[in-house]
């Protein structure tokens, strides 16, 4: 059994979607970040950075924070959604790191300055909106002629998709990125993605794309 500590954010959904795709048993512990649950001493023991998601694997006592590390751990443990071919494996890790270092942080700042606080800083809003659009262009090019980011469906897709699912918050028109839109809709149709999106609670309708 795996304990998942999470909330309804893109980073949290990355792991719940992966767990649903793996079909392994897990128990959800909601960490309401709007109420400060991530700051409790109990959660700090599991996630020293006070961020969701985090897991505890009771098979071996392993606890992990950071969504990318969790996804790599689960893919390796269950030998799924990570290519066996060395080159494709590293390409999958490359795009996972791209999400961790680029798409996630930049889109997150766009949420802050363009969606939640649009009047706080015009400079910051423009900076992060433009960078988020640039990153969508990078993903658009990568998906040209491909159904998924690295040929087969992998943790790279599961990492990126929840961030793209908030395209409206990012003021992105997916019509401008047809490859991204087709990829987004292809993944959104998967039953495990639909279920994992609503962990730890139902959070509205999945945007249609």
Backbone bond lengths (Angstrom), bond angles and torsions (degrees), N, CA, C in turn:
res aa  C-N    CA-C-N  psi(-1)  N-CA   C-N-CA  omega(-1)  CA-C   N-CA-C  phi
1 X - - - 1.464 - - 1.522 109.81 -
2 X 1.312 115.50 138.31 1.455 122.31 176.88 1.517 108.57 -112.74
3 X 1.321 116.75 131.52 1.459 121.96 171.94 1.522 107.87 -92.20
4 X 1.335 116.55 126.57 1.455 122.83 177.21 1.515 109.13 -111.54
5 X 1.309 115.23 124.00 1.461 122.47 176.18 1.518 107.07 -105.55
6 X 1.344 116.35 115.37 1.455 117.52 -168.77 1.518 111.82 -156.94
7 X 1.342 114.25 173.21 1.453 122.23 174.93 1.523 107.81 -147.05
8 X 1.338 116.86 176.37 1.466 121.03 -173.30 1.523 111.55 -84.46
9 X 1.315 116.21 68.15 1.461 123.35 177.12 1.528 108.17 -125.74
10 X 1.328 117.85 164.09 1.473 118.82 176.42 1.528 113.44 -55.60
11 X 1.322 117.58 -43.21 1.465 119.08 -179.42 1.527 111.58 -65.56
12 X 1.314 117.00 -38.66 1.453 119.71 177.25 1.518 111.63 -65.87
13 X 1.322 116.37 -41.79 1.466 120.38 -177.75 1.524 112.65 -66.79
14 X 1.309 117.79 -27.58 1.456 120.12 177.49 1.528 110.56 -54.52
15 X 1.311 116.40 -45.61 1.468 120.94 -175.12 1.527 111.28 -78.88
16 X 1.327 118.19 -40.41 1.471 118.83 179.50 1.528 110.63 -66.05
17 X 1.320 117.90 -35.37 1.468 120.27 175.54 1.521 110.43 -64.56
18 X 1.324 117.29 -44.48 1.462 120.16 178.49 1.526 110.90 -61.31
19 X 1.316 117.79 -44.82 1.464 120.20 179.42 1.524 111.22 -61.52
20 X 1.324 116.85 -39.35 1.468 119.47 177.22 1.522 111.10 -66.87
21 X 1.313 117.38 -40.39 1.465 120.56 178.24 1.533 110.72 -64.90
22 X 1.307 117.40 -36.52 1.467 121.19 178.38 1.524 111.64 -71.34
23 X 1.326 116.63 -27.92 1.459 120.06 -179.32 1.515 113.56 71.42
24 X 1.336 116.72 29.07 1.467 120.24 -179.67 1.533 109.25 -99.81
25 X 1.339 117.17 152.76 1.468 119.31 -179.44 1.529 111.57 -70.60
26 X 1.310 115.35 136.80 1.470 119.79 175.78 1.517 109.12 -151.19
27 X 1.312 114.63 154.52 1.461 120.87 178.15 1.521 108.87 -116.58
28 X 1.318 115.83 133.81 1.460 121.57 -176.30 1.520 110.72 -95.14
29 X 1.324 114.49 134.13 1.458 122.15 173.22 1.529 107.08 -118.81
30 X 1.337 117.89 102.96 1.466 119.57 -178.74 1.523 111.66 -63.50
31 X 1.324 115.24 131.22 1.466 121.97 175.38 1.521 106.57 -117.49
32 X 1.324 115.67 95.98 1.457 120.53 -175.96 1.529 109.22 -74.94
33 X 1.316 115.20 100.83 1.469 119.58 -175.64 1.525 111.71 -72.22
34 X 1.323 116.91 -16.53 1.468 119.75 177.12 1.529 111.70 -77.85
35 X 1.322 115.60 -18.74 1.462 120.22 179.37 1.529 112.28 -107.28
36 X 1.339 117.25 2.81 1.462 120.65 176.19 1.510 115.36 85.60
37 X 1.348 117.85 15.86 1.468 119.86 -179.95 1.525 112.17 -59.13
38 X 1.326 116.55 -26.99 1.471 120.57 -177.85 1.530 112.30 -72.49
39 X 1.311 117.32 -7.52 1.470 121.16 -177.44 1.522 112.94 -101.45
40 X 1.321 117.35 1.79 1.457 119.47 -177.94 1.530 110.86 -72.75
41 X 1.327 117.92 150.76 1.468 120.63 177.86 1.522 112.83 -58.69
42 X 1.325 117.05 -33.73 1.459 120.64 -179.02 1.524 110.95 -65.20
43 X 1.332 116.62 -43.30 1.461 119.60 -179.88 1.527 110.83 -73.28
44 X 1.323 116.97 -32.80 1.471 120.91 178.57 1.528 111.53 -59.45
45 X 1.317 117.76 -31.81 1.464 121.15 178.72 1.526 111.39 -65.98
46 X 1.321 116.61 -29.96 1.460 121.76 -178.83 1.519 110.78 -90.62
47 X 1.336 115.62 -40.29 1.461 121.50 -177.41 1.528 108.93 -127.59
48 X 1.331 118.30 90.21 1.461 121.36 -175.81 1.523 114.54 -58.73
49 X 1.350 117.24 -19.36 1.464 120.72 178.92 1.523 112.06 -91.16
50 X 1.339 117.05 4.11 1.470 121.70 178.51 1.526 113.24 56.50
51 X 1.315 116.42 35.02 1.467 120.63 179.01 1.533 109.53 -123.82
52 X 1.332 114.81 148.87 1.468 119.72 170.60 1.513 107.94 -95.44
53 X 1.338 117.20 156.48 1.453 128.64 -0.04 1.522 111.84 -87.43
54 X 1.325 114.27 169.11 1.464 121.47 171.71 1.522 106.66 -147.86
55 X 1.320 115.57 156.74 1.469 119.65 177.16 1.518 110.11 -133.74
56 X 1.320 114.57 157.48 1.459 122.85 165.69 1.521 106.48 -127.98
57 X 1.325 115.94 122.48 1.466 121.58 178.85 1.516 107.79 -98.11
58 X 1.328 116.91 110.12 1.462 120.94 -175.54 1.523 112.73 -77.34
59 X 1.333 117.21 -6.08 1.465 119.57 172.97 1.524 111.22 -65.27
60 X 1.331 115.74 -34.77 1.467 119.45 -174.80 1.529 113.87 -138.01
61 X 1.332 116.86 2.43 1.456 120.43 179.57 1.512 114.45 80.09
62 X 1.330 117.91 4.44 1.457 121.72 -179.10 1.520 110.99 -67.87
63 X 1.336 116.93 131.43 1.463 121.04 170.71 1.520 108.03 -120.90
64 X 1.304 115.65 139.86 1.459 121.25 -176.50 1.518 110.89 -140.35
65 X 1.325 115.55 140.57 1.452 121.89 167.46 1.540 106.73 -111.97
66 X 1.315 116.60 178.55 1.467 125.18 -178.31 1.523 111.33 72.12
67 X 1.322 115.30 114.63 1.464 121.68 -172.31 1.526 112.75 -58.85
68 X 1.331 117.99 -40.35 1.461 119.80 179.88 1.512 112.52 -63.41
69 X 1.325 116.62 -43.29 1.465 120.76 177.96 1.524 110.73 -63.75
70 X 1.327 116.58 -40.33 1.467 120.67 179.04 1.518 110.50 -62.84
71 X 1.321 116.78 -43.10 1.466 120.32 -178.89 1.525 111.34 -65.30
72 X 1.319 117.36 -41.81 1.463 120.23 177.11 1.525 110.70 -63.07
73 X 1.315 116.49 -41.92 1.466 121.19 179.70 1.527 110.63 -61.22
74 X 1.319 116.92 -48.48 1.466 120.10 -177.19 1.526 111.69 -68.08
75 X 1.325 116.95 -39.23 1.466 119.96 178.25 1.522 110.97 -63.60
76 X 1.320 116.86 -40.26 1.466 120.36 178.20 1.523 111.33 -70.47
77 X 1.322 116.81 -41.20 1.464 119.65 -177.69 1.522 111.32 -63.10
78 X 1.331 116.48 -43.95 1.464 120.38 -174.56 1.525 113.02 -99.50
79 X 1.334 115.68 -0.70 1.466 120.81 175.35 1.533 112.02 54.17
80 X 1.326 114.71 47.77 1.465 120.51 178.41 1.525 109.74 -142.40
81 X 1.319 114.51 150.43 1.462 122.98 175.50 1.522 113.64 64.61
82 X 1.328 115.03 22.33 1.462 122.56 172.24 1.523 106.96 -138.60
83 X 1.346 118.58 120.84 1.471 120.16 -177.12 1.522 112.77 -59.05
84 X 1.320 115.44 145.96 1.468 120.56 174.74 1.523 110.89 -79.29
85 X 1.330 116.54 -33.83 1.457 121.53 177.72 1.525 109.77 -59.90
86 X 1.336 117.18 130.84 1.471 121.68 -172.92 1.524 112.28 -60.38
87 X 1.328 116.49 -45.19 1.469 118.77 -177.85 1.531 111.11 -64.39
88 X 1.326 116.51 -44.72 1.461 119.46 -179.69 1.526 111.63 -68.83
89 X 1.347 115.96 -33.02 1.462 119.02 176.13 1.526 110.73 -60.19
90 X 1.337 115.44 -46.72 1.460 118.61 -178.97 1.523 111.74 -70.27
91 X 1.331 117.61 -31.50 1.460 119.99 175.11 1.530 110.64 -65.81
92 X 1.328 116.25 -37.67 1.462 120.39 176.92 1.525 110.47 -64.48
93 X 1.325 116.78 -43.82 1.471 120.69 176.95 1.527 109.92 -64.05
94 X 1.337 116.75 -39.70 1.465 121.16 178.30 1.526 110.97 -56.19
95 X 1.334 116.86 -47.06 1.459 120.04 -177.55 1.524 112.15 -75.81
96 X 1.316 117.23 -27.57 1.463 119.63 171.20 1.527 109.73 -63.51
97 X 1.339 116.80 -44.32 1.462 120.53 178.27 1.530 111.06 -66.33
98 X 1.333 116.90 -34.05 1.463 120.72 176.28 1.531 110.00 -59.80
99 X 1.312 115.59 -43.33 1.459 118.65 177.41 1.515 111.55 -65.58
100 X 1.333 116.24 -44.54 1.466 120.32 -177.25 1.530 112.12 -64.98
101 X 1.328 116.12 -38.85 1.464 119.67 -175.20 1.504 114.42 -95.78
102 X 1.342 118.17 -16.72 1.454 120.36 -174.68 1.515 113.48 -123.85
103 X 1.335 116.75 -74.20 1.458 120.58 -173.16 1.520 112.59 -56.69
104 X 1.328 117.92 -46.40 1.463 120.46 -178.21 1.519 113.23 -64.11
105 X 1.336 117.93 -56.85 1.466 119.04 -178.77 1.526 113.95 -61.27
106 X 1.331 117.14 -42.26 1.464 119.25 -177.73 1.526 111.59 -70.46
107 X 1.335 117.08 -43.36 1.459 119.28 177.18 1.530 110.74 -64.71
108 X 1.325 116.54 -36.33 1.458 120.11 177.47 1.516 112.23 -61.49
109 X 1.328 116.87 -40.95 1.464 120.23 176.66 1.528 111.12 -68.09
110 X 1.326 116.18 -34.51 1.463 119.53 175.88 1.524 110.18 -63.25
111 X 1.337 116.69 -41.54 1.468 119.44 176.10 1.530 110.09 -56.17
112 X 1.326 115.64 -42.58 1.467 120.25 -175.64 1.524 111.73 -68.08
113 X 1.342 116.08 -48.89 1.462 119.38 -171.37 1.529 114.26 -91.05
114 X 1.336 118.06 -23.60 1.463 120.04 -178.26 1.527 112.87 -103.74
115 X 1.345 116.88 -32.28 1.463 119.85 -176.39 1.526 112.35 -96.71
116 X 1.321 116.72 -52.05 1.463 120.39 -175.05 1.528 113.61 -87.04
117 X 1.327 117.59 -35.32 1.468 121.49 -174.82 1.528 110.64 -133.14
118 X 1.326 117.64 61.13 1.467 119.91 -172.64 1.526 114.87 -65.90
119 X 1.321 117.96 -18.07 1.471 120.38 -176.47 1.533 113.77 -103.75
120 X 1.328 116.62 6.06 1.464 119.12 -175.76 1.521 113.12 -78.41
121 X 1.331 116.48 -41.43 1.462 120.05 -176.70 1.520 109.79 -155.64
122 X 1.312 117.21 107.73 1.454 121.18 179.07 1.528 110.69 -64.55
123 X 1.335 115.76 -37.02 1.471 119.93 178.88 1.526 111.05 -61.99
124 X 1.330 116.69 -49.10 1.467 120.66 -178.86 1.523 110.64 -64.82
125 X 1.325 116.95 -41.64 1.469 120.26 179.77 1.531 110.16 -59.44
126 X 1.326 116.74 -48.99 1.470 120.26 -178.95 1.522 111.24 -64.59
127 X 1.320 116.49 -40.94 1.465 120.78 -178.61 1.535 110.83 -59.54
128 X 1.323 116.65 -49.40 1.461 119.23 -175.16 1.524 112.20 -78.22
129 X 1.332 117.64 -33.26 1.461 119.35 174.49 1.529 110.76 -60.99
130 X 1.324 116.74 -45.91 1.466 120.58 -178.56 1.522 111.71 -65.25
131 X 1.327 116.64 -39.51 1.461 119.28 -179.99 1.530 110.89 -69.76
132 X 1.324 116.85 -37.43 1.456 119.70 177.19 1.527 110.66 -63.85
133 X 1.317 117.31 -41.97 1.463 120.60 176.60 1.528 111.14 -62.66
134 X 1.331 116.50 -38.82 1.471 119.48 177.82 1.523 110.53 -62.31
135 X 1.325 116.96 -40.84 1.457 120.92 -179.93 1.527 111.28 -67.21
136 X 1.314 117.37 -36.76 1.460 119.56 173.52 1.525 110.73 -61.09
137 X 1.322 116.82 -36.88 1.467 120.44 177.84 1.523 111.07 -65.27
138 X 1.324 116.84 -37.41 1.467 121.12 176.69 1.526 109.87 -62.73
139 X 1.320 116.61 -46.14 1.465 120.74 179.44 1.527 110.45 -65.82
140 X 1.316 116.90 -38.75 1.466 121.34 178.03 1.526 111.12 -57.42
141 X 1.314 116.29 -44.52 1.469 120.37 -179.97 1.522 111.28 -67.09
142 X 1.334 117.34 -40.62 1.457 121.33 -179.43 1.528 111.60 -63.30
143 X 1.324 116.92 -33.51 1.462 121.58 -175.90 1.531 112.84 -85.57
144 X 1.307 117.52 -3.28 1.466 120.08 -179.71 1.533 110.11 -61.12
145 X 1.310 116.18 118.47 1.462 120.97 179.99 1.508 114.52 77.60
146 X 1.343 118.00 9.70 1.467 121.86 -177.58 1.526 110.22 -130.48
147 X 1.324 116.23 142.63 1.464 120.36 174.54 1.516 112.12 -75.75
148 X 1.339 115.96 -32.56 1.456 121.38 -177.45 1.524 109.95 -133.58
149 X 1.307 117.11 171.03 1.463 120.83 -170.44 1.522 112.06 -63.80
150 X 1.342 117.05 -43.30 1.472 120.33 177.41 1.532 107.46 -124.62
151 X 1.326 116.01 70.55 1.458 123.87 178.11 1.526 112.80 62.50
152 X 1.336 118.70 -78.33 1.462 121.30 -178.57 1.531 110.77 -91.39
153 X 1.314 115.54 152.91 1.467 122.65 177.04 1.527 109.61 -56.52
154 X 1.329 116.92 129.92 1.466 120.61 -173.75 1.520 110.99 -149.03
155 X 1.326 115.02 -178.25 1.460 119.83 177.59 1.523 111.78 -64.00
156 X 1.318 118.49 -21.41 1.467 120.33 175.83 1.523 110.54 -63.73
157 X 1.328 116.44 -42.69 1.466 120.64 177.21 1.525 111.21 -66.10
158 X 1.333 116.07 -43.25 1.465 120.17 -179.09 1.520 111.91 -65.71
159 X 1.327 117.11 -28.89 1.464 120.66 178.35 1.524 111.40 -74.51
160 X 1.322 116.88 -40.11 1.462 120.73 -175.51 1.527 112.93 -81.35
161 X 1.322 116.72 -36.59 1.464 119.97 -172.15 1.536 114.00 -56.71
162 X 1.338 121.02 -45.43 1.463 118.87 -178.32 1.524 113.70 -62.11
163 X 1.331 117.24 -28.90 1.463 119.49 176.22 1.518 110.75 -72.54
164 X 1.321 117.01 -39.91 1.459 120.00 177.32 1.527 110.83 -67.99
165 X 1.330 117.70 -25.94 1.468 120.25 179.80 1.529 112.10 -65.31
166 X 1.322 116.78 -11.43 1.462 120.70 175.11 1.525 111.34 -106.39
167 X 1.321 115.47 32.89 1.466 120.76 -178.80 1.530 111.64 -57.34
168 X 1.334 117.53 -31.62 1.471 119.55 -179.40 1.528 111.01 -67.12
169 X 1.329 116.77 -38.54 1.461 119.90 176.67 1.522 111.20 -64.15
170 X 1.318 115.52 -27.09 1.466 121.73 -177.39 1.525 112.17 -91.78
171 X 1.328 116.95 3.53 1.463 123.53 -179.03 1.524 111.15 56.63
172 X 1.321 114.57 38.89 1.461 121.72 178.48 1.528 109.23 -99.42
173 X 1.316 116.24 131.68 1.458 122.29 172.44 1.525 107.16 -99.18
174 X 1.324 116.78 110.33 1.461 119.70 -176.60 1.527 112.89 -65.94
175 X 1.316 117.47 -14.59 1.466 119.41 173.11 1.526 111.30 -62.32
176 X 1.329 115.94 -24.70 1.470 120.73 178.18 1.529 111.72 -77.48
177 X 1.323 116.50 -12.39 1.468 121.62 -176.78 1.537 108.66 -133.23
178 X 1.320 117.73 73.61 1.472 120.41 -172.45 1.518 114.82 -61.61
179 X 1.341 117.68 -33.92 1.470 119.44 177.83 1.524 110.73 -68.02
180 X 1.331 115.90 -40.89 1.464 120.56 177.82 1.523 109.88 -64.79
181 X 1.324 116.35 -41.38 1.466 119.76 -178.87 1.526 111.05 -62.65
182 X 1.331 117.59 -46.09 1.468 120.49 179.80 1.521 110.85 -62.83
183 X 1.330 116.57 -42.34 1.469 122.08 177.12 1.519 110.59 -62.22
184 X 1.324 116.62 -45.23 1.463 121.67 -179.67 1.529 110.62 -59.29
185 X 1.325 117.05 -47.76 1.456 120.97 -177.85 1.523 111.36 -68.58
186 X 1.327 116.47 -34.71 1.472 120.93 178.60 1.534 110.08 -61.17
187 X 1.322 116.24 -44.13 1.463 120.62 -179.15 1.528 111.02 -74.56
188 X 1.319 116.97 -37.90 1.470 120.80 -179.36 1.525 112.01 -61.50
189 X 1.322 116.97 -24.08 1.471 120.81 -179.32 1.522 113.21 -78.86
190 X 1.332 117.65 -9.69 1.458 120.47 -177.55 1.534 110.04 -75.26
191 X 1.343 118.06 129.98 1.472 120.50 -179.21 1.526 113.48 -56.57
192 X 1.327 117.92 -39.75 1.468 120.16 -179.04 1.524 111.31 -65.73
193 X 1.321 116.75 -34.56 1.462 120.73 177.97 1.520 109.72 -68.44
194 X 1.317 116.36 -43.51 1.463 120.26 179.01 1.530 111.18 -61.34
195 X 1.318 116.56 -38.32 1.470 119.67 179.30 1.525 111.07 -74.10
196 X 1.342 116.67 -44.99 1.452 120.26 -178.32 1.508 113.64 -65.70
197 X 1.331 116.86 -26.79 1.469 121.14 179.20 1.528 110.90 -61.64
198 X 1.327 116.28 -33.20 1.465 120.88 -174.21 1.531 112.73 -98.60
199 X 1.326 116.63 34.26 1.461 123.00 174.39 1.530 107.62 -110.50
200 X 1.341 118.05 130.15 1.466 128.68 7.88 1.531 114.23 -91.07
201 X 1.345 117.91 3.49 1.459 118.90 177.51 1.518 108.29 -154.58
202 X 1.318 115.63 161.26 1.462 120.61 176.23 1.524 108.85 -65.24
203 X 1.325 114.91 130.35 1.465 119.22 -174.43 1.524 110.44 -131.70
204 X 1.316 116.34 57.75 1.446 120.18 178.39 1.515 112.63 81.01
205 X 1.315 115.85 179.72 1.450 122.45 -178.83 1.530 110.05 -80.39
206 X 1.319 116.83 140.21 1.465 120.23 175.25 1.521 108.16 -65.12
207 X 1.324 118.28 126.11 1.477 119.92 179.10 1.525 110.98 -54.91
208 X 1.333 115.44 137.84 1.462 120.58 -172.03 1.515 113.36 -74.36
209 X 1.338 116.88 -24.69 1.457 119.25 -177.09 1.513 111.11 83.03
